[in-house]
Amino acid sequence: MTDNPSPTPTPHQAPVILSDEPGSFAHEVLAKRHPALIQRVRDAFPYSRRQHKALDTLLDEITNGVVEPLAPSAPSDPSVPSAHDHEQWAEWGREHFGRPWFDAPFLWAESYFYRRLLEAVEYFGTGPWQGVDPFAPFKQAELLTPAVHQELQALDALASTPADQRATALLHASLWGNRADLGFRVTQANPTPAAATNALVANDESALWRLLPATADSTIAVIADNAGRELIPDLILIDHLLTHRHAARAILHLKPHPYYVSDATPTDTIDSLRLLTQAPGEAGAIGHRLQAAMATDRLEIRTHPFFCAPLPYANMPDDLRDQLSTATLTILKGDLNYRRLVGDHLWDPTTPFADLTAHFPTPVAALRTLKSDVITGLDQKTLDTLERSGSAWRTSGTHALIQVRR
């Protein structure tokens, strides 16, 4: 995969986020969340002694050592050639190998951690663990929770409401579904959002609907974030857009393989669709409509290696840029996509969202629950109120935003 030479938007105007400041959100992720996740993954499967050793080695490296490159050969068999993406990561990491993990840019360090975790459990190997998602037990367990059942039942009452009210409700369900992030919950209790009127730090919802008028022959692209309790509302929103002709066609972009804990893959999408189709009432009807849309190419699923890259969207490769350029609007879900969209920098929060997303090939809408330090596009009054609150509003998952660049 080659990278588009376009630079990150004006990175000289704001420092890149690192993880080297104790007490910072980025430092806490590397120092606490990642070690806790290694233990959860270690306990979730009957891994071999070799895999346990690889996980323990990774834990020691991220806490006490320096960044090491991907192994030159598969852990299970030294005669097996190097990983398929060995050269790509060698290029991406050449400035970071041999240095402490906490000195690397936060976005890069997080991404590389998950790539190394897949290496440790032999996800890309040639043995029996090839293609076994180390996060699958967590994702599947979430689909079976009473909360998911209750959310699907609630669709029956929503079906009788006027279409415009239903559209608003489903958009906000998709937005707040982003809180269902298993990686976020590894070291933090599931937060409860503030009252809706106070929880949205930016709300360009009306601009979003103006870009998707009813009966328009539009194509909408959705770049997904999490599986399970987030992906299901995303699919339901897509069904509404297609059914009520806000879009003639939808393209759902997914990760090609497991990435951050909850990130949605094609397998996760199939699991969510199966849950919908097997549900009674309106949820089941939605599931069958989505399956019919896929059978007639009105809903298409795509993947691309770039969605698992430690790079901003300003550097997306030309083939992905060409794919996305056909959309009337691209909806980017979640915190990681937002960081990659605007650049993982400590921007002045009042920096215009439109300025930092001008590189994107289509009009773009970000639906994000705040779970990291990056924030742009706030008005000064809102920022002042948030700062006076004394809460960790940037990282607690209690606030959200809908931002649109036409």
C-alpha positions in Angstrom: 0.0 0.0 0.0 1.5 3.3 -1.0 0.6 6.6 0.7 -0.8 9.7 -0.9 2.0 12.3 -0.6 -0.5 14.9 0.7 0.7 16.2 4.0 -1.3 16.2 7.2 -3.3 19.5 7.4 -1.0 22.2 8.7 0.6 20.0 11.4 3.1 22.8 12.3 0.2 24.7 13.9 -0.3 22.2 16.7 1.9 19.6 18.3 1.3 15.9 17.6 -0.1 14.0 20.5 2.5 11.8 22.3 2.1 9.5 25.3 5.1 10.6 27.3 3.3 12.9 29.8 2.3 10.9 33.0 -1.3 11.4 33.8 -2.3 12.3 30.3 -5.0 10.4 28.5 -2.5 9.0 25.9 -0.1 7.9 28.6 -2.9 6.1 30.5 -3.9 4.2 27.4 -0.4 2.8 26.9 0.4 2.4 30.6 -2.9 0.9 31.7 -5.4 0.0 29.0 -3.0 -1.9 26.7 -1.5 -4.1 29.5 -5.1 -4.8 30.8 -6.1 -5.8 27.3 -3.2 -8.2 26.9 -4.3 -10.0 30.0 -7.9 -10.2 28.8 -6.9 -11.6 25.4 -4.5 -14.0 27.1 -7.4 -15.4 29.2 -10.0 -15.4 26.4 -8.5 -18.3 24.4 -6.7 -21.6 25.1 -3.5 -20.2 23.6 -0.3 -22.2 23.5 2.8 -21.7 25.6 4.4 -20.0 22.6 1.5 -17.5 22.2 1.5 -16.8 26.0 5.3 -16.1 25.8 4.7 -13.8 22.8 2.0 -11.9 24.7 4.2 -11.7 27.8 7.1 -10.4 25.7 4.9 -7.7 24.2 3.7 -6.7 27.7 7.3 -6.3 28.9 8.2 -4.4 25.8 5.5 -1.8 26.0 6.0 -1.2 29.7 9.8 -1.5 30.1 11.4 -1.8 26.7 11.7 -0.1 23.3 9.6 -0.5 20.1 10.7 -3.6 18.2 9.9 -4.2 14.5 7.7 -7.0 13.4 9.4 -10.4 13.6 11.3 -11.3 10.4 9.5 -14.6 10.3 6.3 -16.1 11.7 6.6 -16.9 15.5 5.3 -20.5 14.9 7.9 -21.4 12.3 11.2 -19.5 11.5 11.1 -21.0 8.0 7.9 -19.1 7.2 8.5 -15.8 5.3 8.1 -12.5 7.0 4.6 -11.0 7.6 2.8 -9.7 4.6 3.0 -6.2 5.8 6.5 -6.4 7.3 8.0 -3.9 4.8 5.1 -1.5 5.2 5.5 -1.3 8.9 9.3 -1.1 8.6 8.7 2.1 6.6 6.1 3.5 9.0 8.1 2.7 12.1 11.7 3.5 11.0 11.7 6.7 13.2 10.2 4.9 16.2 12.0 1.5 16.4 14.5 1.3 19.2 12.8 4.1 21.2 10.4 3.9 24.1 6.8 3.3 23.2 5.8 6.5 25.0 8.0 8.6 22.8 6.1 7.7 19.6 3.1 9.6 18.3 0.0 8.3 20.1 -1.9 7.4 17.0 1.1 5.4 15.7 1.8 3.7 19.0 -1.8 2.6 19.4 -2.0 1.2 15.9 1.3 -0.6 16.1 0.3 -2.1 19.5 -2.7 -3.8 17.9 -0.7 -5.0 15.0 1.9 -6.6 17.4 -1.0 -8.1 19.4 -2.2 -9.9 16.2 1.4 -11.1 15.6 1.6 -12.5 19.2 -1.5 -14.6 18.8 -0.5 -15.7 15.3 -3.5 -14.2 13.5 -1.5 -13.8 10.3 0.4 -17.1 10.7 -0.1 -20.3 8.7 -1.1 -22.5 11.7 -4.5 -23.2 13.3 -4.8 -19.7 14.8 -4.7 -18.0 11.4 -7.7 -15.6 11.1 -9.0 -16.2 14.6 -10.1 -12.8 15.9 -8.6 -12.4 19.4 -11.4 -10.0 20.3 -14.3 -12.1 19.0 -15.4 -13.4 22.5 -15.9 -9.8 23.7 -17.8 -8.8 20.6 -20.0 -11.8 20.6 -20.8 -11.6 24.3 -21.9 -8.0 23.8 -24.4 -9.0 21.1 -26.1 -11.3 23.7 -26.5 -8.7 26.4 -30.0 -7.6 27.6 -29.2 -4.1 26.5 -29.0 -5.1 22.9 -32.3 -7.0 23.1 -34.0 -3.9 24.7 -32.6 -1.6 22.0 -34.0 -3.9 19.3 -37.4 -4.0 21.0 -37.5 -0.2 21.1 -37.6 -0.2 17.3 -41.2 -1.4 17.4 -42.4 1.8 19.0 -40.2 4.0 16.9 -41.6 2.5 13.7 -44.9 4.3 14.2 -43.4 7.8 14.6 -43.2 10.3 11.7 -40.2 9.7 9.4 -38.4 12.9 10.3 -38.6 12.2 14.0 -37.5 8.6 13.4 -34.5 9.9 11.3 -33.4 12.1 14.1 -33.7 9.3 16.7 -31.8 6.9 14.5 -29.0 9.4 13.8 -28.5 10.0 17.5 -28.7 6.3 18.2 -25.8 5.8 15.8 -23.9 8.7 17.3 -24.2 7.5 20.9 -23.7 3.9 19.9 -20.1 5.0 19.6 -19.9 4.8 23.4 -20.1 1.0 23.0 -16.3 0.7 22.7 -14.9 -2.4 24.4 -11.4 -1.1 24.3 -12.6 2.1 26.1 -14.3 0.1 28.7 -11.2 -2.1 29.5 -10.1 0.4 32.2 -13.1 2.7 32.6 -16.6 2.2 33.8 -19.3 2.6 31.1 -20.1 6.3 31.3 -23.6 7.8 31.3 -24.0 10.7 28.9 -25.2 14.0 30.2 -28.6 15.4 29.2 -28.8 15.5 25.4 -29.0 19.2 25.3 -25.7 19.5 27.2 -23.9 16.5 25.8 -23.5 17.6 22.2 -20.6 20.0 22.0 -21.3 20.6 18.3 -24.4 19.8 16.3 -24.5 20.2 12.5 -27.4 17.7 12.2 -29.4 20.1 10.0 -26.5 20.4 7.6 -26.2 16.6 7.3 -29.9 16.2 6.3 -29.6 19.1 3.8 -26.9 17.0 2.1 -29.3 14.0 2.0 -32.7 15.3 0.9 -35.4 12.7 0.4 -35.8 11.2 -3.1 -32.3 12.3 -4.0 -30.2 9.9 -6.1 -27.4 9.9 -3.6 -24.6 7.6 -2.7 -23.7 7.6 1.0 -20.4 6.1 2.3 -20.2 5.1 6.0 -16.7 4.4 7.4 -17.6 2.2 10.4 -15.9 2.2 13.8 -17.1 -0.4 16.4 -18.9 -3.7 16.0 -21.8 -4.8 18.1 -23.8 -2.1 19.9 -22.5 0.6 17.6 -22.6 -1.3 14.3 -26.2 -2.3 14.8 -27.5 1.3 15.0 -25.3 2.2 12.0 -27.0 -0.6 10.0 -30.4 0.6 11.2 -29.6 4.1 10.1 -28.4 2.9 6.7 -31.7 1.0 6.3 -33.7 4.2 7.1 -31.7 6.2 4.6 -32.3 3.7 1.8 -35.9 3.0 2.7 -36.9 6.7 2.8 -34.8 7.4 -0.3 -32.3 9.8 1.4 -29.8 7.6 -0.5 -30.2 5.3 -3.5 -27.1 3.4 -2.5 -24.9 2.9 0.6 -21.3 1.7 0.9 -20.2 0.5 4.3 -16.4 0.6 4.7 -15.0 -1.9 7.3 -11.7 -2.9 8.7 -10.2 -5.8 6.7 -9.1 -7.6 9.9 -9.3 -7.1 13.6 -7.8 -3.8 14.7 -8.7 -1.8 17.9 -10.7 -4.1 20.2 -14.2 -3.4 18.9 -13.5 -2.4 15.4 -16.0 -3.8 12.9 -14.9 -6.3 10.3 -17.0 -8.1 7.6 -17.5 -11.0 10.0 -18.8 -8.7 12.7 -21.2 -7.2 10.2 -22.5 -10.7 9.3 -23.0 -11.4 13.0 -25.0 -8.2 13.4 -27.1 -8.8 10.3 -27.9 -12.3 11.5 -29.0 -10.9 14.9 -31.3 -8.5 13.2 -32.9 -11.0 10.8 -33.5 -13.4 13.6 -35.2 -10.8 15.8 -38.9 -10.4 16.0 -40.8 -7.3 14.9 -39.3 -4.2 13.3 -35.7 -5.3 14.0 -36.3 -8.4 11.9 -37.9 -6.4 9.1 -34.9 -4.1 9.0 -32.5 -7.1 8.9 -34.3 -8.6 5.9 -34.5 -5.2 4.1 -30.7 -4.9 4.6 -30.1 -8.3 3.2 -32.3 -7.5 0.2 -30.3 -4.3 -0.3 -27.1 -6.2 -0.4 -28.5 -8.7 -2.9 -29.4 -5.9 -5.2 -26.1 -3.9 -4.6 -27.9 -1.0 -3.0 -25.8 -1.8 0.1 -22.2 -2.8 -0.5 -19.5 -3.8 2.0 -15.9 -2.8 1.3 -12.6 -3.1 3.1 -9.2 -1.5 2.5 -5.8 -1.9 4.2 -5.6 1.8 4.9 -8.3 1.5 7.5 -5.7 -0.3 9.7 -2.9 2.1 9.0 -1.4 4.6 11.5 -1.9 7.5 9.2 -4.2 10.5 8.8 -6.9 10.5 6.1 -4.9 13.3 4.4 -2.5 10.6 3.4 -5.0 8.0 2.1 -3.8 6.2 -1.1 -5.2 7.2 -4.5 -7.3 4.1 -5.0 -9.2 4.6 -1.7 -9.6 8.3 -2.5 -11.1 7.4 -5.9 -13.5 5.0 -4.2 -14.7 7.6 -1.7 -15.0 10.3 -4.3 -18.1 8.8 -5.8 -20.1 9.4 -2.6 -22.5 12.3 -2.0 -21.6 12.3 1.6 -19.2 10.3 3.8 -20.1 9.6 7.4 -17.1 8.8 9.6 -18.0 7.1 12.8 -16.1 7.2 16.0 -13.1 8.7 17.8 -10.3 7.0 15.9 -11.8 8.1 12.5 -12.1 11.6 13.8 -8.4 11.6 14.9 -7.4 10.4 11.5 -9.7 12.9 9.8 -8.4 16.1 11.4 -5.0 14.8 12.4 -4.0 13.6 15.9 -2.8 17.0 17.1 -3.5 19.2 20.0 -5.4 21.7 18.0 -6.9 24.9 19.4 -10.5 23.6 19.9 -11.8 26.6 18.0 -9.8 25.7 14.8 -12.5 25.4 12.1 -13.4 21.8 11.4 -13.8 22.7 7.7 -10.2 23.9 7.4 -8.8 20.6 8.8 -11.0 18.4 6.6 -10.7 20.3 3.3 -8.4 17.4 2.1 -11.2 14.9 2.2 -12.5 14.0 -1.3 -16.3 14.3 -0.4 -18.5 16.3 1.9 -18.0 14.7 5.3 -19.9 14.2 8.5 -18.2 13.1 11.7 -20.4 11.3 14.3 -18.2 10.9 17.4 -18.4 10.3 21.1 -15.4 12.1 22.7 -12.9 9.6 24.0 -9.5 11.3 23.3 -8.0 14.8 23.5 -8.4 15.9 19.9 -11.2 18.4 19.3 -11.9 21.0 16.7 -14.7 23.3 15.5 -16.0 24.5 18.9 -17.3 28.0 19.4 -15.6 29.9 22.1 -18.7 30.1 24.4 -19.2 26.3 24.3 -15.5 25.8 25.0 -15.5 28.1 27.9 -18.5 26.3 29.5 -16.9 22.9 29.0 -13.6 24.1 30.5 -15.3 25.6 33.5 -17.1 22.3 34.2 -14.0 20.8 35.6 -14.9 17.4 34.0 -12.8 15.3 31.7 -15.2 16.1 28.8 -12.7 15.4 26.1 -12.0 11.8 27.1 -14.9 10.5 29.4 -17.3 9.4 26.6 -20.0 11.7 28.1 -20.0 14.2 25.3 -20.4 13.9 21.6 -20.5 15.8 18.3 -22.0 15.9 14.9 -19.8 18.0 12.6 -20.3 18.5 8.9 -18.1 19.9 6.1 -20.0 20.5 2.9 
